[in-house]
Amino acid sequence: MSTRFFSIDEIRRLRSWPEEIGRNELIRYFTLGSDDRAWVQRSARGSGNRLGLAVQLCALPWLGFVPDDVPAIPRSASNRLAVQLGLAVAELDGYGEREQTRTEHLRLAAARLGWRTAGAREWKELDEFLLARAVEHDAPSVLFRLTCEYLSSQQVVRPGVITLMERIATIRQDAVAEVYARVEPLLDEHRRSELDGLLAVEQGMSISRLAWLHRGATTASPMAIRAELDKLRYLRGIDAHALDLSNLPDARRRRLAGVGRRATNQALARRDADKRYPVLLATAAECAVEVLDELVSMFDQTLSNLENRARRKLDEHLAQRARAQEDRLSLLDEMLAVATDLDNVPDGEVGAKLRRGIGMDRLRAARRDPKDRLPRDHGHLAMVDASFTYLREFAPHVIGALTFATSTEAQPLSEAVATLRELYARGGRKVPNGAPTGFVPTRWRGYLDHAAKSGNSTAYRHYWELATLLGLRDALRSGDIWVPGSRRYADPTTLLLPAEQWPAWRDEYCALVQAPVEATTAVDQAGQQLQAALTEIEPVLAAGEGPVRLSESCELTVHRLSAEAVPDEVETLRLQLVDLLPRPQLTELLGLVLLNVPQGAKYGILPGQSTAVGSC
């Protein structure tokens, strides 16, 4: 492992002054109090030494160290100190020619500020801090920055860059050993053999198992789902889903898994055991989560594609039905013309007139069987059922391979999924009596009722199975049902503050959001707010006008809300602000810019400054 992770230019930059200093830093660090000025006067002889000592006194808290070339400090900082001390800034030019003077002044400044140089105790504490950080962050530049921040917080003068680089390199090696020690209990001989098998190309395969696991699907199809199922079964066969790597920080696990994803088989195989096996463990555990998430996502996407294709077919069917309805309306107009012509067509001749004038063929074609009436969803579920064979190519495999956990609200759906898994496993054809149906939406309930009344167990099974699968997809999206071990479809409560931590945070949180501490009080307030809102909306619904209306069939309709009118005071203020703005002519403005005339400053244009000219 290299001890030099910075280039020569970077090392030179880290040893020297920053190119510029911000105004806030200038005020914060380079402002001397009366006692500081008196101390500088007492502690150094000569104008140059006093100014140099003042620079070191201010620079140490700013940077955590003082560069060797003290006179190279940003000119704004040296000017500020010179003014406060009543000295000429040129006095600083010759400072530091004697290294002993510069070192003695640094010792004096550190002692006044309470800083200290790194001794055995400081190095030991730094090593402990760095090892804890290196186990989590392995990037040398990150460790160097954290080291500088730690030393500054402990008021320890930063050692040389090369010394810190060598120390960090040693700590990184110690971190590798520490990581291996944490995962070594998982590495029995059988598991080592399984992990090494990830790098081998087995018979019948053109790539290694590791490359195969990282090869993602390109389409959502039954074949792609079965390929992901093969990966899931393989990972479960080597217990990748049960690997407990919680003793490693998340950042380290992600980094190890990233190495396993990017490195070649040959590169991983050449690594020492203490570096190879942690990478393979983290990669296998990460693959187990990724493959599980990908499988559930593909199940969702494939099922949705099936539903969307059915919806497109339904739209075409409804369009044809609408065109046929136009013909029926035209026929009705002709029939009404005959039926209402009381002067020329007596009542007894209406039927004969219709049959002769319109024709029996046209009348029979326009007649619609009452059974042909559309269900509540206009036949969408029936269109999905037309692709039931395609659905069976992947649904039983996914349901059989996954386990689900559920919230209380989705318990009926969870029981239906368990029943469906059992039917898939034993090849059952009929839905058992008492199978849950409470989760089925109202728009699909008619399919089940009609199939049950007609005794069509096959149709009932199809519609119940479709409702279960589509309900499962929606519950996975909403979080009512989740997949243990998944990251994307995990229990939503894991994203919240743990229940055991809530009592300690409750008072502070409620004070910040101005919410009551007691839940019963919050519920009562919410009920009062709801009642107030309902009281305001009832007159609007009763009037039947406005953006929110209630139809005769008790369907709530919310129209697009109109934008609120801008108050007159706001418009008046806008016009006043516009009057305050300069109004140069476009030709004058362009001339000032192109000719670089100093008068352009009156329009906010400085000489030599590029300006984008928009509309005037």
C-alpha positions in Angstrom: 0.0 0.0 0.0 1.5 3.3 -1.1 2.3 5.9 1.5 2.2 8.7 -1.0 -1.3 9.3 -2.1 -1.0 13.0 -2.9 0.9 14.4 -5.9 3.9 16.8 -5.5 1.7 19.8 -6.4 -1.0 18.7 -3.9 1.7 18.3 -1.1 3.1 21.7 -1.9 -0.5 23.2 -1.7 -1.1 21.5 1.6 2.1 23.0 3.0 1.5 26.5 1.9 -1.0 29.3 2.4 -4.4 29.3 0.7 -4.5 31.5 -2.4 -7.2 33.7 -0.8 -9.0 34.2 2.4 -12.7 35.0 2.8 -14.0 38.1 4.5 -15.6 36.2 7.4 -12.3 34.3 8.0 -10.4 37.5 7.8 -12.5 39.1 10.5 -12.7 35.9 12.7 -9.1 34.9 12.8 -7.1 38.1 12.0 -8.6 40.4 14.6 -6.3 41.1 17.6 -7.6 42.2 20.9 -5.8 44.7 23.1 -4.3 42.0 25.2 -3.0 40.2 22.1 -1.4 43.3 20.8 0.3 43.9 24.1 1.5 40.3 24.3 3.0 40.6 20.8 4.8 43.8 21.8 6.3 42.1 24.8 7.2 38.8 23.2 9.1 39.9 20.1 11.8 42.5 19.3 11.7 44.4 16.0 8.9 45.3 13.8 9.3 42.3 11.4 9.4 39.8 14.3 6.3 41.3 15.9 4.4 41.2 12.7 5.6 37.6 12.0 4.6 36.5 15.5 1.2 38.0 15.1 0.8 36.2 11.8 1.6 32.9 13.5 -0.8 33.7 16.4 -3.7 34.2 14.0 -2.8 31.5 11.4 -2.6 28.6 13.8 -6.3 28.5 14.7 -7.2 29.2 11.1 -5.2 26.4 9.4 -4.1 24.2 12.3 -0.5 24.8 11.4 1.7 27.7 10.1 3.4 27.4 6.7 7.2 27.8 6.6 7.0 30.8 4.3 5.3 33.2 6.7 5.7 36.3 4.5 3.6 34.5 1.7 0.4 34.9 3.7 -2.5 36.5 1.7 -1.9 40.2 1.5 -5.3 41.1 2.9 -4.4 39.2 6.1 -1.0 40.8 6.6 -2.4 44.3 5.8 -5.1 43.8 8.5 -2.5 42.8 11.1 -0.1 45.6 10.2 -2.8 48.2 10.6 -3.8 46.8 14.0 -0.1 46.8 15.2 0.7 50.2 13.6 3.5 48.6 11.5 4.4 48.7 7.8 3.4 45.5 6.0 6.8 45.5 4.3 8.4 44.7 7.6 7.2 41.1 7.1 9.3 40.5 4.0 12.5 39.4 5.8 10.8 37.4 8.6 11.7 33.8 9.0 15.2 33.8 7.6 16.3 32.2 10.8 14.4 29.0 11.3 15.0 29.1 15.0 13.2 32.4 15.3 10.2 31.1 13.4 10.1 27.9 15.5 10.4 29.8 18.8 7.6 32.1 17.8 5.4 29.1 16.8 6.0 27.6 20.3 5.1 31.0 22.0 1.9 31.3 19.9 0.8 27.7 20.6 1.4 28.2 24.3 -0.7 31.4 24.4 -3.5 29.7 22.5 -3.4 26.5 24.5 -2.3 24.4 21.5 0.3 21.7 21.8 2.6 19.6 19.5 1.9 15.9 18.9 3.5 13.7 21.5 3.2 10.0 22.3 -0.3 10.5 23.9 -1.5 12.6 21.0 -0.3 10.1 18.4 -2.0 7.2 20.3 -5.3 9.1 20.4 -5.0 10.1 16.8 -4.3 6.4 15.8 -7.5 5.3 17.6 -9.5 8.0 15.9 -8.1 7.2 12.5 -8.6 3.5 12.8 -12.3 4.0 13.6 -12.6 6.3 10.6 -10.5 4.1 8.3 -12.8 1.1 9.0 -15.6 3.2 7.6 -13.9 5.5 5.0 -10.9 4.0 3.2 -10.3 7.0 0.9 -6.9 8.6 1.8 -7.9 12.1 1.0 -11.0 11.8 3.3 -8.9 10.4 6.1 -6.4 13.2 5.7 -9.2 15.8 5.9 -10.7 14.1 8.9 -7.2 14.0 10.5 -6.8 17.7 10.1 -10.2 18.4 11.5 -9.6 16.2 14.5 -6.2 17.8 15.3 -7.7 21.2 15.1 -10.5 20.3 17.4 -8.0 18.9 19.9 -5.8 22.0 19.5 -2.8 19.9 18.3 -0.5 21.5 15.8 -0.7 19.6 12.5 2.5 17.6 11.8 4.1 17.5 8.4 2.1 16.3 5.4 4.5 13.4 4.6 4.4 12.3 8.3 0.6 12.3 8.2 0.5 10.4 4.9 2.7 7.7 6.3 0.6 7.5 9.4 -2.6 7.2 7.4 -1.1 4.5 5.2 -0.3 2.5 8.2 -3.7 3.0 9.7 -5.3 1.9 6.4 -3.4 -1.4 6.6 -4.5 -1.8 10.2 -8.1 -1.1 9.1 -7.9 -4.0 6.5 -6.8 -6.3 9.4 -9.6 -5.0 11.6 -12.2 -5.6 8.9 -11.0 -9.1 8.4 -11.0 -9.8 12.1 -14.7 -8.7 12.3 -15.8 -11.0 9.5 -13.5 -13.9 10.2 -16.1 -15.7 12.4 -18.2 -16.1 9.3 -15.4 -17.7 7.3 -15.4 -21.4 7.9 -13.9 -23.7 5.4 -17.2 -24.4 3.6 -18.0 -20.7 3.2 -14.5 -19.9 1.9 -15.1 -22.6 -0.7 -18.4 -21.1 -1.7 -17.0 -17.6 -1.9 -14.1 -18.8 -4.1 -16.7 -20.5 -6.3 -18.0 -17.1 -7.2 -14.8 -16.5 -9.1 -14.8 -19.8 -10.9 -16.3 -20.5 -14.4 -18.4 -23.6 -13.9 -19.1 -26.1 -16.6 -21.9 -25.0 -18.9 -21.3 -21.3 -18.1 -19.3 -18.8 -20.1 -18.8 -16.4 -17.3 -18.1 -16.6 -13.6 -20.8 -16.8 -11.0 -19.9 -13.3 -9.8 -20.2 -11.8 -13.3 -23.5 -13.7 -13.7 -24.9 -12.2 -10.5 -24.1 -8.7 -11.7 -25.6 -9.2 -15.1 -28.9 -7.3 -14.9 -32.1 -8.0 -16.9 -32.8 -5.9 -19.9 -36.5 -6.5 -20.2 -39.4 -7.4 -17.8 -40.6 -10.7 -19.1 -41.3 -14.2 -17.7 -38.0 -15.5 -19.0 -36.1 -12.6 -17.3 -38.0 -13.2 -14.1 -37.0 -16.9 -14.1 -33.4 -15.9 -14.6 -33.6 -13.6 -11.5 -35.2 -16.5 -9.6 -32.2 -18.7 -10.5 -29.9 -16.1 -9.0 -32.0 -15.8 -5.9 -32.0 -19.5 -5.4 -28.2 -19.7 -5.9 -27.7 -16.9 -3.4 -29.9 -18.5 -0.8 -28.1 -21.7 -1.4 -24.9 -20.1 -0.1 -26.8 -18.3 2.6 -25.9 -14.9 1.2 -29.2 -13.5 2.4 -28.4 -14.5 6.0 -24.9 -13.0 6.2 -24.7 -10.7 9.2 -22.3 -7.9 8.4 -23.8 -5.4 10.8 -20.4 -5.1 12.6 -19.1 -3.4 9.5 -20.1 0.3 8.9 -22.5 0.8 6.0 -19.9 2.9 4.1 -17.3 0.1 4.3 -19.8 -2.5 3.2 -20.8 -0.4 0.2 -17.2 0.2 -0.7 -16.3 -3.5 -0.5 -19.3 -4.4 -2.6 -18.3 -1.8 -5.1 -14.8 -3.3 -5.4 -16.4 -6.7 -6.0 -18.6 -5.2 -8.7 -15.8 -3.4 -10.6 -12.8 -5.7 -10.1 -12.1 -8.6 -12.5 -12.1 -12.3 -11.3 -8.3 -12.4 -11.8 -7.7 -9.3 -9.7 -9.9 -10.6 -6.9 -8.3 -14.1 -7.0 -4.8 -12.5 -6.7 -5.7 -10.6 -3.5 -4.7 -11.9 -0.1 -7.3 -13.7 1.9 -7.7 -10.8 4.4 -8.6 -8.6 1.4 -10.4 -11.0 -0.8 -13.0 -12.6 1.5 -14.4 -9.4 3.0 -15.0 -8.2 -0.6 -16.7 -11.4 -1.6 -18.8 -11.5 1.6 -20.0 -7.9 1.1 -20.6 -8.5 -2.6 -22.7 -11.7 -2.0 -24.7 -9.9 0.7 -25.3 -6.9 -1.6 -26.2 -9.1 -4.5 -28.8 -10.9 -2.4 -30.6 -7.6 -1.7 -30.2 -6.3 -5.3 -31.5 -9.5 -6.9 -34.5 -9.6 -4.5 -35.3 -6.0 -5.2 -34.9 -6.6 -8.9 -37.2 -9.6 -8.8 -40.0 -7.8 -7.0 -39.6 -4.8 -9.4 -39.8 -7.0 -12.4 -42.9 -8.8 -11.0 -44.5 -5.4 -10.6 -43.5 -4.2 -14.0 -44.5 -7.4 -15.9 -47.9 -7.4 -14.2 -48.4 -3.7 -14.9 -47.4 -4.3 -18.6 -50.1 -7.0 -18.7 -52.7 -4.7 -17.2 -51.7 -1.8 -19.5 -52.0 -4.0 -22.6 -55.5 -5.0 -21.4 -56.4 -1.3 -20.9 -55.3 -0.4 -24.4 -57.5 -3.2 -25.8 -60.3 -2.1 -23.6 -60.0 1.5 -25.0 -60.2 0.1 -28.5 -63.2 -2.0 -27.6 -65.0 1.0 -26.0 -64.2 3.1 -29.1 -65.9 0.5 -31.3 -68.8 0.3 -28.9 -69.1 4.1 -29.0 -69.2 4.1 -32.8 -71.9 1.4 -32.7 -73.8 3.5 -30.2 -73.9 6.4 -32.7 -75.6 4.1 -35.2 -78.2 3.2 -32.5 -78.8 6.8 -31.8 -79.4 7.5 -35.5 -81.8 4.6 -35.6 -83.6 5.9 -32.6 -84.1 9.3 -34.2 -85.7 7.6 -37.2 -88.0 5.5 -35.0 -89.0 8.6 -33.0 -89.8 10.4 -36.2 -92.3 7.7 -37.1 -93.7 7.1 -33.6 -94.4 10.8 -33.1 -96.0 11.4 -36.5 -99.6 11.1 -35.2 -101.1 12.8 -38.2 -99.8 10.5 -40.9 -99.1 7.3 -39.0 -102.0 5.8 -36.9 -101.1 3.9 -33.8 -101.9 0.6 -35.3 -99.5 1.1 -38.2 -96.4 2.2 -36.3 -94.9 -1.3 -36.0 -95.5 -2.1 -39.7 -94.1 1.3 -40.7 -90.9 0.7 -38.7 -90.4 -2.8 -40.1 -91.0 -1.8 -43.6 -89.2 1.6 -43.6 -86.2 0.7 -41.5 -86.0 -3.0 -42.1 -85.9 -6.0 -39.8 -82.2 -6.6 -40.4 -81.2 -3.2 -39.2 -83.5 -3.5 -36.2 -82.1 -6.9 -35.2 -78.6 -5.6 -35.6 -79.3 -2.7 -33.3 -80.9 -4.8 -30.6 -78.6 -5.5 -27.7 -78.9 -8.4 -25.3 -79.2 -7.3 -21.7 -76.4 -9.7 -20.8 -74.1 -7.5 -23.0 -74.1 -4.7 -20.5 -70.7 -3.6 -19.3 -69.6 -4.3 -15.8 -68.5 -1.5 -13.4 -64.9 -1.5 -14.7 -66.2 -1.6 -18.4 -64.6 -5.1 -18.8 -61.0 -4.3 -17.8 -60.5 -7.3 -15.6 -62.0 -9.6 -18.3 -59.4 -8.2 -20.7 -56.6 -9.0 -18.2 -58.0 -12.5 -17.9 -57.5 -13.0 -21.6 -53.8 -13.1 -20.9 -54.1 -15.5 -18.0 -51.8 -18.1 -19.6 -49.0 -15.5 -19.8 -49.6 -14.5 -16.2 -49.1 -18.1 -15.1 -45.6 -18.2 -16.7 -44.2 -16.2 -13.9 -46.6 -15.5 -11.0 -46.5 -19.0 -9.4 -42.7 -18.9 -9.3 -42.5 -15.4 -7.8 -45.2 -16.1 -5.2 -43.5 -19.4 -4.2 -40.1 -17.8 -3.9 -40.9 -14.7 -1.9 -42.1 -14.3 1.7 -44.3 -11.3 2.6 -45.0 -9.4 5.8 -48.0 -7.2 6.2 -49.7 -4.5 8.2 -52.9 -4.9 10.0 -55.0 -3.2 7.3 -53.7 -5.6 4.6 -54.3 -8.8 6.6 -57.1 -10.1 4.3 -54.9 -9.6 1.3 -52.0 -11.3 3.0 -54.2 -14.3 3.8 -55.3 -14.4 0.2 -51.7 -14.5 -1.0 -51.0 -17.3 1.4 -53.9 -19.2 0.0 -52.8 -18.6 -3.5 -49.3 -19.8 -2.7 -50.8 -23.0 -1.3 -52.9 -23.5 -4.5 -49.8 -23.0 -6.6 -47.8 -25.5 -4.6 -50.4 -28.3 -4.7 -51.8 -27.5 -8.1 -55.2 -26.8 -6.8 -57.9 -25.6 -9.3 -60.6 -24.3 -7.1 -60.5 -21.5 -4.6 -61.3 -23.0 -1.2 -64.5 -22.1 0.6 -64.0 -19.1 2.9 -61.0 -17.7 1.0 -60.7 -14.0 1.7 -62.5 -11.6 -0.7 -62.8 -8.5 1.4 -59.7 -7.0 -0.3 -61.3 -7.2 -3.8 -62.3 -3.6 -5.1 -65.9 -2.9 -5.6 -65.4 -2.5 -9.4 -64.3 -6.1 -9.6 -66.7 -7.7 -7.1 -69.3 -8.3 -9.7 -67.0 -10.7 -11.6 -66.8 -12.9 -8.5 -70.5 -12.7 -7.7 -71.5 -13.6 -11.2 -69.1 -16.6 -11.4 -70.2 -17.8 -8.0 -73.9 -17.6 -9.0 -73.3 -19.4 -12.3 -71.2 -22.1 -10.6 -68.3 -21.4 -12.8 -65.4 -22.3 -10.5 -62.8 -21.8 -13.2 -63.9 -18.2 -13.9 -64.1 -17.6 -10.1 -60.5 -18.8 -9.7 -59.2 -16.7 -12.5 -60.8 -13.5 -11.3 -59.9 -14.1 -7.6 -56.3 -14.8 -8.6 -56.1 -11.7 -10.7 -57.5 -9.6 -7.9 -55.1 -11.1 -5.5 -52.0 -10.5 -7.7 -53.0 -7.0 -8.6 -53.8 -6.2 -5.0 -50.4 -7.5 -4.0 -48.7 -5.3 -6.5 -50.5 -2.2 -5.2 -49.8 -3.2 -1.6 -46.1 -3.5 -2.3 -46.1 -0.1 -3.8 -47.9 1.5 -0.9 -45.9 -0.3 1.8 -48.9 -2.2 3.2 -47.1 -5.4 2.4 -43.3 -5.6 2.3 -40.6 -8.2 1.6 -38.3 -9.1 4.4 -34.7 -8.7 3.3 -35.5 -6.1 0.6 -34.2 -2.6 0.6 -36.6 -1.1 -1.9 -39.7 -2.9 -0.6 -38.9 -2.9 3.0 -41.0 -2.2 6.1 -41.9 1.5 6.0 -41.5 1.8 9.7 -37.8 1.2 9.4 -37.5 4.6 7.9 -39.0 6.2 11.0 -37.5 7.0 14.3 -37.4 3.8 16.4 -40.1 3.6 19.0 -37.6 3.2 21.9 -36.0 6.5 20.9 -39.2 8.5 20.6 -39.7 9.3 24.4 -36.3 11.0 24.5 -37.1 13.1 21.4 -40.8 13.7 21.9 -40.7 16.9 24.0 -38.1 18.6 21.8 -39.8 17.6 18.5 -43.3 18.7 19.6 -41.9 22.0 20.7 -40.3 22.6 17.3 -43.4 21.7 15.3 -45.7 23.3 17.9 -47.7 20.0 18.3 -49.2 18.6 21.5 -47.2 16.1 23.4 -50.2 13.8 24.2 -51.5 11.8 21.3 -55.1 12.1 22.5 -54.9 15.9 22.4 -53.5 15.8 18.9 -56.3 13.5 17.7 -58.9 15.8 19.3 -57.3 18.8 17.5 -57.3 17.0 14.2 -61.0 16.1 14.7 -61.8 19.7 15.4 -60.0 20.8 12.3 -61.8 18.1 10.2 -65.1 19.2 11.6 -64.4 22.8 10.8 -63.4 21.9 7.2 -66.6 19.8 6.7 -68.7 22.7 8.0 -67.1 25.0 5.4 -67.6 22.5 2.6 -71.2 21.6 3.2 -72.7 24.9 1.9 -70.5 24.6 -1.2 -71.8 21.1 -1.9 -75.4 22.1 -1.2 -75.2 25.0 -3.6 -74.0 22.8 -6.4 -71.7 25.4 -7.8 -68.0 26.1 -7.4 -64.9 23.9 -7.8 -66.2 21.1 -5.6 -69.6 19.5 -6.5 -71.6 16.5 -5.6 -73.4 14.7 -8.4 -76.8 13.1 -8.3 -75.1 9.7 -7.9 -73.1 11.1 -4.9 -69.9 11.2 -6.8 -67.5 14.0 -5.6 -66.1 16.1 -8.4 -63.2 18.5 -7.9 -62.6 20.9 -10.8 -59.3 22.7 -11.5 -58.9 25.4 -9.0 -58.4 29.0 -10.2 -55.4 31.0 -9.2 -55.8 33.5 -6.4 -56.0 37.1 -7.4 -52.9 39.2 -6.7 -53.7 41.8 -4.1 -53.6 45.4 -5.3 -50.9 46.3 -2.7 -48.6 43.7 -4.3 -49.2 45.1 -7.8 -48.6 48.7 -6.6 -45.3 47.7 -5.0 -44.2 45.9 -8.2 -44.8 49.0 -10.2 -42.9 51.2 -7.7 -39.9 48.8 -7.9 -40.0 48.9 -11.7 -39.9 52.7 -11.6 -36.8 52.6 -9.5 -34.9 50.5 -12.1 -32.7 52.2 -14.8 -34.1 52.2 -18.3 -31.1 52.5 -20.7 -31.7 52.4 -24.4 -30.5 49.1 -26.0 -28.2 50.9 -28.4 -26.6 52.9 -25.5 -26.2 49.8 -23.4 -24.5 47.8 -26.2 -22.2 50.8 -26.9 -21.1 51.0 -23.3 -20.3 47.3 -23.3 -18.6 47.0 -26.6 -16.5 50.2 -26.2 -15.7 49.3 -22.6 -16.6 52.9 -21.5 -16.3 53.5 -17.8 -19.7 55.2 -17.7 -21.2 51.8 -18.0 -20.7 51.5 -14.3 -23.8 53.5 -13.8 -25.8 50.6 -15.2 -23.9 48.0 -13.1 -21.4 47.3 -16.0 -17.7 47.3 -15.1 -14.9 47.8 -17.6 -13.9 44.5 -19.0 -16.9 42.6 -17.6 -18.8 40.4 -19.9 -22.5 41.1 -19.9 -25.4 39.1 -21.2 -28.0 41.4 -22.8 -31.5 40.3 -22.7 -34.7 42.1 -23.5 -35.1 45.7 -22.3 
